[in-house]
Amino acid sequence: EGGGGEGAGAGNVARHGGWVCGMEGNASPWRQEGMDGDEETREGKQGMYEVLHLAKGADVEQVKRAYRNLANKCHPDKHQRQEDRDAAQETFRRIKEAYEVLADEQAREVHDKHGPDAALEMLKCKAQGKTYRGNERYTEGREEDEDEDAGELGAYTDPEELFRRFAKWRREQYEAELDATTNYRGAYVFGFNAANALRPYDTNVSRMPELTSAAISASATVPVTRKDYLNLGGNVVTRRGVGGGSVNLGWRHAFEDEAGSSVEGSATLGARTLFTAATSRRISEHCEASFAAAYEPGDGITLSVSSQQELGEHTQGEFGWTLGPAGGLQLLLSHQRGKWDLRGDLKLGLNGVGMSLVALKRLSKRLYARLAARFGTSGADMEAGFGGRISERSSAALSFVAGLQGTLAKIKISRAGGHKLLLPVALSPVLDVEAALALVAVAGLSTVGVILASHAQDSFNKKKIQEKLEVRHRRYEQDCRVVRQSAQRSRGMESRRGGLVILGAVYGDLSKVGRQDLLERMETRTRAVLEDPERGMVVELLPCPAGQLWIDVTDAVQFLVENGRLAIEGGVNKSGMVGFYDVALGKKKSLSIRYLFRDQLHDCMVMGDEALSAPMAHHRKRSG
């Protein structure tokens, strides 16, 4: 896939020599393939910490204290109207579930790893006396004498589903432990010739695609100590019955310094013998440099220097200079902004000159389209294709190439962790205009199909998100009925003694909202209630129409006031608190409050999961 400039600057040992190459590529595979991590908010049940208004590190005593406080305020028996009792029943159930999960050590661990659904199913499983044993069966009501970890992951009442969930969790645990100790990487390339299938030159020749070449490389990196790593790898290449291979042994030592320095060496023996030594160091916050030396019998010594530099917020550059039999210069620029990734590569070397340009557009969170052009002394070609994520850890891509050396199709499957399968299929040995036009048409139609499918998927996702927002809004309305009575009681008590009275509170994306005007509307409304005790301290919350990115949480915040104090711990996701919900998915949210304390007006605002404490002297509004 090197393009027309193949061979130019190939002596860049810092990137291509021996084990140094095997140690690279630790960046996200989704970024390499144009795929960002899935930024979509996980839309499961509420996190249990948020339900109890706790940060993730809360201990058992804090969990118990928070549960007692909320359960006392939200108990259904405290409400007289039936609709309020029904709403309180649902809120109380969520609070009780949160306590049961966070008070159970195993369930809490499962919650932190797999979310609230898995934790609740684990508790259900434990209540039914079901536990997992070994790899093949379940037992009910037996002593846990074989595996102390049994039953750590809850499952569904269906035993088959229970088995699948538990097996998946244990497999993920095993993979995580394995990844932490040993890093396996591999590339597998199988080349096919399908020219006879499209335009046979002889009717007696088979039209089945022919396997013409194969190349397999693999490596394993094992930590020997906390700072030393051992690498063992090898490769085998064959083409039309002729081939060879080599083995590689390397060692790397990482220094514990602020510059992230490292030194490494490797030896490659086989069809090609090569000895390599390299060192790298971070020169500054935005620059990293490396130096490598390689010796190959017959060719002598090759020296290489390279540096990587952040040229701007979205732009990176890399420069490489190689001295030796295959010496040359290499310049690479990459720019990532929004949904576009652009990359240019220029190589000037003794073996040739080459340039490549790549443009990649992310069509959705899972799909992307890619266009590339390569020119050099060894040829020129154009490539167009698309790809996307097919699972959490895998991606696939299909592209078509047309150039002076013929036309071909490429199928690529990548797996997170450094495993790649590439299947190039030659369609014509020469540049065939008709075949090239056919490939362009197929690529164009495929891209249009991918775009249409992407838009359909986006529409479907928007619909699902809207449905979930509606469910959360109904829950918000239920919570408002539940906290209203406690908020009225707190508002009246604090008002009579000159304590902390919440005049208005708004939560959501306030970046495009007239926050002060909104708080003034809420203040006018709440002051009217305070001046007329016969209204029972009932505050009518502002409505939340569709598309609005904020909600009125005045009652929900007053509900939290105790003895003239309001305290929300840092690290608490306010979207999951009683009387709150995330009305602005994917956007930065803030909580803005206007309150009275000792007849003095105060304003404050906190972002995200920042801590909040009131009253505070610096919240006081200055007159005028």
KOLSE-951983 format. One record per atom (N, C-alpha, C): x, y, z. Coordinates in steps of 0.1 Angstrom, whole numbers, plus 5000, padded with zeros to 4 digits. Atoms other than C-alpha are relative to their C-alpha. Layout:
<recs>
XYZ;...
</recs>
This chain:
<recs>
500849885000;500050005000;500950135000;499149894999;503150224998;499850104989;500249915011;502250384965;501150014990;499049995011;504250514936;501450025005;498649974995;507150624958;500649895007;499550124992;507850274971;501550004998;498550015001;511550244979;500650145004;499449874997;512150624983;500050015015;499949984985;513450675018;499749885007;500350124993;512950315026;500949975011;499050024990;515950325048;499750075013;500449934987;514050515075;499949905011;500050114991;515050265101;499250035013;500849964988;513350455129;498649964999;501450045002;510050355114;499949864994;500150125007;510850045093;500949895003;499050104998;513749865107;499749915012;500250104990;513249545126;498950025010;501050004990;511449555159;499550145002;500549864998;511149935159;498750024993;501249995007;508449895133;498949935008;501050084992;506749625155;499550075012;500449934988;506649865184;499150124998;500849885003;504750135166;498549964998;501450035003;501050165158;499249985012;500850024988;499750195193;498850105000;501149915001;497350465182;498749934998;501350075002;493650395181;499849954986;500250055013;492750165152;498950084993;501149935006;489650375146;500550134994;499449885006;491750685140;500849964988;499250045011;494050495117;499049974988;501050045011;490950375097;499050114998;501049905001;489150705100;498949995009;501150024991;487050585128;500350055014;499949964987;486750775160;499449905009;500750084991;485750605192;498550045000;501449975000;482050585196;499650105010;500249884991;481150925211;498550005005;501449994996;477450845214;499949965015;500250034986;476350855250;499349865002;500650134997;475550515264;498650025006;501449984996;471750505268;499449895008;500550114992;471250245295;499250075011;500749954988;469550285329;500950115006;499249904992;470650565352;501149945007;499050054992;473950515368;499650015015;500550014986;473450415404;500650115009;499449894992;475850675418;499250124999;500849885002;473850955403;498750005007;501350014993;470550825417;500150045014;499849974986;472050855452;500750135002;499349874999;473751185444;501449985006;498750044995;477151025450;501150004989;498950025009;480551035434;500449864999;499750145002;482050715421;500849945012;499250064990;484450675450;499449995014;500750004988;481850685477;500149875008;499950124993;482350435505;498649955005;501350074997;479650205520;499250095010;500749924990;478850445549;499350124993;500649895008;478250735524;498849954992;501150065007;476050505504;498849985009;501150034991;473950405534;499350145004;500549874995;473650775546;499250064989;500749945011;472550895511;498749924998;501250085002;470050605508;498950045011;501049974989;468450685542;499450134998;500549865002;468151055534;499050004989;500950005012;466551005499;498849915003;501250094998;464350715510;499050065009;500949944991;462950915538;499250114994;500749895007;462151215516;499049954989;500850045011;460751015487;499149885002;500950124997;458850735505;498650034995;501349985005;455450685489;499050045011;500949974990;453750705523;499950155004;500049864996;454651075526;499150084990;500949935010;452251155497;498649955002;501450034998;448451165499;499349984987;500650025013;447451205463;500549884993;499750135006;447350875444;501150024989;499049995011;449251005414;501450045005;498749974994;451951145436;500649875007;499550124994;452150815454;500649904990;499650095011;452450625421;501450054995;498849955005;455250855410;501149985011;499050024989;457050825444;500449855001;499750145000;456750445441;501149974990;498950025010;458850455409;501350065004;498849944996;461350695423;500749935011;499550074989;461650505455;500649864996;499450125005;462250185435;501450024995;498749975005;465150345417;501050025011;499149974989;466650465449;500449875007;499750134993;466350115465;500949924992;499250075008;467849955435;501550055000;498649944999;470850195436;500749965013;499450044987;471350115473;500449855000;499750155000;471249735467;501249974992;498850025008;473849755440;501250055006;498849944995;476249995456;500449955014;499750064987;476049825490;500549864999;499550145002;476949485475;501350024992;498749985006;480649465467;500149954986;499950065013;480349225438;499150084990;500949935009;477349405423;500650144996;499449875002;479149735426;501149994990;499050035010;482149595407;499549984986;500650035013;479949465379;499450134995;500649875004;478149805378;501150094994;498949925004;481449985374;500649964986;499450065012;482549755346;499049994988;501050035011;479349675327;498750085001;501249915000;476749925338;498949945010;501050044990;473549905360;499249884996;500850115004;471749655339;500649865004;499350124997;474349385344;500049985016;500050014985;474549465382;498649955005;501450044996;470749435386;499749854997;500250145004;470749105367;500849915009;499250084991;473548975389;499349985014;500750014988;471549055420;498849914999;501150095003;468548885405;500449855000;499550135001;470648585398;500449945014;499750044986;471948575434;498849975008;501350024992;468448605448;499449874996;500650135005;467448295427;500949885004;499150104997;470448105440;500849944989;499350055012;472048065406;501450055000;498649965002;475748065402;500749934989;499350065011;478147985375;501149915005;499050094996;480447685377;500849954988;499250055011;483347605354;499750074987;500349955013;482847655317;498849954993;501150065008;479847445308;498749995007;501250034993;477247435335;499750105011;500549924988;475147615362;499549915010;500650084989;474147495396;499250105007;500949924992;471447625418;500149965015;500150024986;471647675455;501249925006;498850074994;475147515460;501050095006;498949924994;478047635481;501050044989;499049945009;480547855463;501349955004;498850064996;483447625468;501049984989;499050025011;485047605434;500650134994;499549885006;485347965422;499450125008;500549894992;485148265445;499550114991;500549905009;484548475414;498649974994;501250055006;481448275405;498850105004;501149924998;478348485401;500350155000;499749865000;480248815398;499250084990;500849945010;478348895367;498649945000;501350055000;474648875369;499549964987;500550045013;472548725342;498550005000;501450005001;469148685330;499449875005;500650124995;466548435342;500149894991;499850105010;467048245310;501549945002;498650064997;470048005318;500950024988;499149985012;471348035282;500550144999;499549865000;471448405284;500950035011;499149994988;473048385318;501449954996;498750065004;475748165303;500750104991;499449915010;476348405274;500650125007;499549884994;476648705296;501249985009;498950034991;478948545321;501249974992;498850045008;481148395294;500650124993;499649875007;481348735276;500950085010;499249924990;482448905309;501349945003;498750064997;485048645317;500950014989;499149995011;486348655282;500650144999;499549875000;486649035284;501150025011;499050004990;488448995317;501349944996;498850075005;490848745302;500850094990;499349925010;491548965272;500750135006;499449884994;492149275294;501349965007;498850044993;494649075315;501149964990;499150045010;496248935284;500750124994;499549885006;496549275268;501050085009;499149934990;498149415300;501449935001;498750074998;500949155299;500749974986;499450035012;501449045263;499250064988;500649935011;500849235231;500349924987;499950075012;500249025200;499650084988;500349925012;500349185165;500249914988;499850095012;499949025131;499450074988;500549955013;499549115094;499949884991;500250115009;498248865069;499550054986;500349955013;498248945032;500049884990;500250115010;496948705005;499650074987;500349935013;497148824969;499349904990;500750095010;494748684942;500150074986;500149955014;494648724904;498749954994;501350045006;491148734890;499850064986;500149955013;491948874856;499449904990;500650115009;491048544839;498549995002;501550014998;487648554855;499350114993;500749895007;486848884839;500250004985;499750005015;488648864805;501049894997;499150115002;490048514799;500650014986;499350005013;492748504772;499949864993;500150135005;492148134767;498849935006;501250074995;488847934770;500449885008;499650114992;490847644784;500650035014;499549954987;492147844813;498950015010;501049994989;490347824846;499650145003;500449864997;488348134854;499950025015;500049984985;488648074892;501250095003;498949924995;490748344910;501249925005;498850084997;494348224915;500750075012;499249944989;496248274948;501450014995;498749985005;499548424937;501050045010;499049964990;501248554968;499449995014;500550004986;501048535006;501250065008;499049944991;502848735033;499450005014;500550014987;502448665070;501150055010;499049964990;504148855098;499350015014;500650004986;503548825136;501050045010;499049964989;505148955168;499249995013;500550004986;504648925205;500950085009;499249924991;505849175231;499649975014;500350054986;506149055267;500850095009;499249934990;507149275297;500849915008;499150084992;510149135314;500150065014;500149924988;510249405341;499050124998;500949885001;508249725347;500550094989;499549915009;510549905323;500749934988;499350075011;511949635300;499049904993;500950085009;510149455271;500849924990;499450105009;511049155250;499149984989;500850025011;509849115215;500549894991;499650115009;509848805193;499050004988;500850005011;508548805158;500649944988;499550065012;508848675123;499150034988;500949985011;507548685088;500449904989;499850105011;507148455058;499350064988;500549945012;506648575022;500249904988;499950095011;505948364991;499350064988;500749955012;505048454955;500349904989;499950105011;504348194928;501049905003;499150114996;506247924947;501350045004;498749954995;509248134956;499850095012;500149924988;509748284990;501149995010;499150014989;511548315022;499450065013;500549954987;511248435058;501250045009;499049964990;513048575088;499450005014;500449984986;512848595126;500650125006;499549884994;513248895148;499949995015;499949994985;514348935184;500450145004;499749874996;514249265201;499850035015;500149964986;514449445235;499950155000;500349864998;513249775247;500050045014;499949954987;513949975278;499450145001;500649874998;511750265289;500550075013;499549924989;513250535312;498850075007;501049934992;511150685340;500450155001;499749864999;511751045331;498950084993;501149925006;509551335320;500050004985;499949995015;510751315284;499649874994;500450135006;509550955280;501049934991;498950065008;512950835267;499949855000;499950145002;513450485255;501249964991;498950055009;516250275239;499649864997;500450145005;515749955219;501049954990;499150065010;517649715198;499349874995;500650125006;516749425175;500949934990;499250085010;518249155153;499049924991;500850075009;516649015122;500849904992;499250105006;517948685108;499149924990;500750085009;516848495077;500350054986;499749955013;516348605041;500650135000;499449874999;517348945052;500650015014;499449984987;519849005081;500250145003;500049854997;519549335099;500250015015;499949974986;520749465132;499750155002;500549874998;519049775146;500150055014;500149944987;519450015175;499450134999;500749875001;517250315182;499750065014;500349934987;516450575209;499050114996;501049905002;513550815212;499950095012;500249914989;512851115234;499150114996;500949885002;510251385238;500850135003;499149884999;512051715231;499250115008;500849904994;509151935242;498649955001;501450054998;505451915249;499449974986;500650035014;504651915211;501049944990;499050055009;507751755197;500749875005;499350124996;509251405198;501049964989;499050045009;512451285181;500649865002;499450134999;514150955174;501249994991;498850035008;517450825161;500249855000;499950145002;518150485147;501249974991;498950055008;521150295133;499849864997;500250145004;521049975113;501249954992;498950065008;523649745099;499549884993;500450115009;522949505070;501249954992;498850065007;525749275057;499850024985;500049985015;526549375021;499650144997;500449875002;524849715024;500650105009;499349914990;526649865054;499150065010;500749944990;525350105079;499050114995;501049905003;522150315077;499750085012;500449914988;521450615100;498850074996;501349935002;518050775104;499750085012;500549904990;516751075123;498650044996;501449955003;513051165125;499550085012;500649924990;510951405144;498550024997;501449985001;507251445150;499650135008;500349874994;505851795157;498550044998;501349955001;502451935165;500150144994;499949875006;502152225141;498850095003;501249924996;498752345153;499049915007;501050074992;495652235171;499549874992;500550115008;494652005142;501049954990;499050045010;497851965123;501349945006;498850074996;500851735127;500949994989;499050025010;504051705108;501149905004;498950104997;506851445106;501050024989;498949995009;510251475091;501049895002;499150104999;512651195084;501250024990;498849995008;516251195071;500849875002;499350135000;518050875062;501350014992;498750015007;521750825053;500449864999;499650145002;522750505037;499749964986;500250055014;522350285006;498650044995;501349965004;518650365005;499650135007;500249884993;518950715019;499050094993;500949915005;516550995014;499350095011;500849914991;514151255029;498549964999;501450035000;510551205039;499350115008;500749894993;508051475049;498549965000;501450054999;504551385061;499250115008;500949904994;501751635070;498649945001;501450054998;498351535085;499250115007;500949904994;495351755093;498749935003;501250074996;492351635112;499150115006;500949904996;489351865116;498649964997;501350045002;485751785121;499949864995;500150135005;484851495099;501049964989;499050025010;487851525076;501349975005;498650034997;491251365078;500850024986;499249985012;493851485052;501449975003;498650044998;497351355048;500850014987;499149995012;500251425024;501349945004;498750074998;503451225021;500950024988;499049985011;506551325001;501349935003;498850084998;509551094997;501050044989;498949975009;512851194980;501249915004;499050094996;515350914979;500949954988;499250055010;518150744960;499349904991;500750115008;515750464949;498850064993;501149945007;513150704936;499350115008;500749894994;510750984943;498549965000;501450034999;507150954954;499250105008;500949914992;504151154967;498749935001;501350064998;500851044981;499150105007;501049924994;497651234990;498849925004;501150084995;494851095011;499050095006;501149924994;491451245020;499049905005;500950094993;489151065044;498850085006;501249934995;485551175053;499249905008;500850084991;483751025083;498550034997;501449985004;480150975071;499149995012;500850024988;478850865105;501049955011;499150054989;480250725138;500549874996;499550135004;480750395120;500549994986;499650015014;481350465083;500850124996;499249905006;483850655063;500349974985;499650025014;484850715027;501450054998;498649975001;488450735015;500450024985;499549985014;490150874983;501550035001;498649985000;493850854976;500650004986;499350005012;496250934949;501549995003;498650024998;499950824945;500750014987;499249975012;502550934921;501549985003;498650024997;506250834918;500749954988;499250065010;509050704897;499649864997;500450145002;507650354901;498649984995;501450015005;504150434889;499150105006;501049914995;500950614897;498749935000;501450064999;497450514908;499150095008;501049944993;494250634922;499249895008;500750104992;492250464950;498850075006;501249954994;488650514961;499349885007;500750114993;486750314987;499350055013;500749964988;484850315020;500249885010;499950104989;484950125053;499250045012;500749974988;483550115087;500249895011;500050094988;483249945121;499049894999;501050115000;481649605121;499849945014;500350044986;481949545158;500850095009;499449914991;483349705189;501550014998;498550015001;486949595181;500449974986;499650045014;486849525143;499550104990;500549925011;486549725111;500449944987;499850065014;486449645074;500050114990;500049905011;487149835042;500149934987;499950055014;486749785005;500450124991;499649895009;488549994979;500449944986;499650035013;489349994942;501150094995;498849935004;492650094927;500249994985;499750005014;493450194891;501250084997;498749945002;496950274879;500749954988;499250045011;499650224854;500449855000;499650144999;500349884868;498749915001;501250085000;496749764865;498950055009;501149974991;493549764884;499849885009;500350114989;492649574916;499050055010;500949984989;490249554944;500749965013;499450034987;491349554981;499049985011;500950024989;489549405010;500950005013;499249994988;490849485045;499249995012;500750024987;489749365079;501150035011;499149974989;491349515110;499449975013;500450034987;491149415146;500850085010;499349924990;491949635176;501149915007;498950074994;495249535190;501249974990;498950015009;497249525158;499949894990;500150115010;495849245136;499350054988;500549955012;495149305100;500049884989;500150105012;493949085070;499850084988;500249935013;494449225035;500049914989;500250095011;493149065004;500050094987;500049935012;494349244972;499649904988;500550085011;492549104941;500350074987;499749945012;494149184907;498949974990;501150015010;491449254881;500550014986;499449985014;493649354851;501550035002;498649984999;497449344846;500550144994;499749875006;497349674827;498950105003;501049904998;495550004829;498949984989;501150025009;492249914813;498950115003;500949894998;490050214807;498649965004;501350054997;486850014807;499949955014;500050054987;487749834838;500150115011;499849884990;488850164855;498750075001;501349935000;485550324845;499049925008;500950094993;483650014858;500350015015;499749994986;485550044891;499650135006;500449874995;484850414894;498550005002;501550004999;481150344888;499649925012;500350084988;481150064914;500350075013;499749934988;482950274939;499150125002;500949894998;480650574932;498649955005;501350054995;477450364936;500149945014;499850054986;478950194967;500050115010;499949894991;479750524982;498650075002;501449944999;476250664974;499249915009;500750104991;474850344990;500350025014;499649984986;476950395021;499550125006;500549874995;475950755024;498549995003;501550014997;472250675021;499849915012;500250084988;472650395046;500450075012;499649934988;474550625069;498950105004;501149914996;471750885067;498849935006;501150074994;469150625073;500349955014;499650044986;471150495103;499950125009;500149884992;471450855116;498650045003;501449974997;467750915112;499449905010;500550104991;467050585130;500650035014;499449974987;469550685158;499350125006;500749894994;467851025162;498749975005;501350044995;464550865165;500149925013;499950074988;465750625191;500450095012;499649904990;467450915210;498850085005;501249924996;464151115209;499149915008;500950094992;462250815222;500649995015;499450014987;464750785251;499950135008;500249874993;464551155258;498550015005;501449994995;460751125260;499849925013;500050094988;461150835285;500650085012;499349934989;463551045306;499250125004;500849894996;461251345304;498849965009;501150054991;458351145318;500549975014;499450034986;460651025346;500350135007;499749874994;461651385352;498750065005;501349954995;457951485355;499549925012;500350084988;457451195379;500850055012;499249954989;460351315400;499650135005;500549874996;459051665400;498849995010;501150024991;455851545416;500549945014;499550064988;457851345441;500750105009;499249914991;460151625453;499250125003;500849884998;457451895452;499750025014;500449994986;456151825487;501250045009;498949984992;459551815503;500650144997;499549875004;460652125483;499150115006;500949904994;457552315495;500250025015;499850004985;458152225531;501450075003;498749944998;461852325528;500050154996;500149865004;460952655510;499450085011;500749934989;458552755537;500850025012;499250004988;460852665565;501250104999;498949915002;463852845550;499650144999;500549875002;461753145541;499750075014;500449944987;460453195577;501250035008;498849974992;463953185592;501150074993;499049925008;465753385565;501149914995;498950095005;467653075553;500150004985;499650025014;468452935519;498749974992;501250025008;465552975494;500450014985;499650005014;466052875458;498950074992;501049925008;464353135436;499949944986;500150065014;465252965403;501349924998;498850095003;467552685390;499749944986;500150055014;468152585354;501249914997;498950105003;470152285341;499949964985;500050045014;471252195306;501150074993;499149925008;473152355277;499550155000;500449864999;473052725286;500850094992;499149915008;475552845260;499250094991;500749925009;472852985238;498650055006;501249964993;470253085264;500350135008;499949884992;469653415280;499849975015;500150054987;470453285314;499550105011;500549904990;469953605334;498550034998;501549985003;466553665317;499249885006;500750124995;465553305325;499950005015;500050004986;466553335361;499150115006;500949904995;464753665365;498549964999;501450055001;461553505352;499749905012;500250104989;461953225378;500050085013;500049934988;462753475405;498750075002;501349934999;459653685398;498949905004;501050104997;457553365399;500149955014;499850054986;459053235432;499750105010;500349894991;458853575449;498550025002;501549994999;455153585441;499549905009;500450114991;454753255459;500450035014;499649974986;456753365489;499250115007;500849894995;454653675493;498649975002;501350044998;451453485493;499949865006;499950134993;451653205519;498849914997;501250085002;448053095510;500249914987;499850095012;449452945477;500849885004;499450124996;451152685498;501549974995;498750015005;454652755485;500249914988;499950085012;453852575453;500550094988;499449935011;456052685424;499749934987;500350075013;454852615388;501350014992;498750015008;457952495369;499750054985;500149965014;458552645335;500049884991;500250125009;457552405306;501349974993;498850055008;460152205286;499549954987;500550055013;458952195250;501149924992;499150085008;460551965224;501150094994;498949935005;463952075213;500750105009;499449914990;464652285244;501149935007;498850074995;468152215258;500250035015;499849984986;467452315294;498649965007;501250044992;464952215322;500150095013;500249934987;463652395353;500249905011;499750094989;465152225384;499950075013;500149924988;464052475410;499649925012;500450094989;462152225431;501149895004;499050114998;464851955426;501250055009;498949944993;467552195440;499550035015;500549974987;465352315469;499849875008;500150144994;464751945477;501349965007;498750044995;468451915484;500450095012;499649914989;468552205509;499749945014;500350054987;468952095545;500750095010;499549914989;469352325575;500850124994;499449885006;470152625553;501349984992;498850035008;472852445533;499749924988;500250085012;473052305498;501449954996;498650065003;475952065490;499849894990;499950115010;476551855459;501449974998;498650045001;479751655458;500550024986;499350015013;482251685430;500149864995;500050135007;482251405405;498649944998;501450065001;478451355407;499550054986;500749965012;476751345373;498650055003;501249954996;473951575379;498849964991;501150055009;471951435349;499249895006;500650114994;471151135370;499450025013;500649974987;470051305402;498550014999;501449994999;466451305413;499550144996;500549875005;464551575394;500850064989;499249955011;467251615367;499949894989;499750095011;467851455333;500850074989;499249955010;470151495304;499250044988;500849965011;468151705280;500850054988;499149955011;471151815259;501149894998;499150115002;472851485249;501250054992;498849975008;476451525238;500550145002;499649864998;476651895249;500550025014;499649974987;478352055278;498950075008;501149964992;475952115306;500450085012;499749924988;475852355335;498750015009;501149984990;473652425366;500250145004;500049864996;472752785372;498950025010;501049984988;471052895405;500050145004;500249874993;469653215419;499349975013;500650034987;468853205456;500150125010;500049904989;468053415487;500649945012;499550044987;470053395519;500150125008;500049884992;469353635547;499650124993;500649895008;467353845523;500950064990;499049955010;470453885501;499949914987;500150075013;470253785464;501449944996;498750065004;472953535452;499849934987;500050075013;473853385418;501249915000;498950095002;476053085410;499849914989;500150105011;476852845382;501249915001;498950105000;478852525381;499849924987;500050075013;479852325350;500149855003;499950155000;479451945344;499849945014;500150074987;480251745376;500750075011;499449924989;481752025396;499250005013;500650004986;481052045433;499350145001;500749884997;478552305445;499750015015;500349974986;478252455480;499450145001;500749874998;475852725490;499450015014;499649865005;475552985505;501450025001;498649965000;478853135497;500150154998;499949855001;479953495501;500250054986;499749955014;481253525465;498849984991;501250015008;477853425452;499150125000;500949894997;476253745465;500150104988;500149915011;475053975437;500250155006;499749864996;476254335440;498850094995;501149915004;473554605439;500450084988;499749925011;473354785406;500749934989;
</recs>
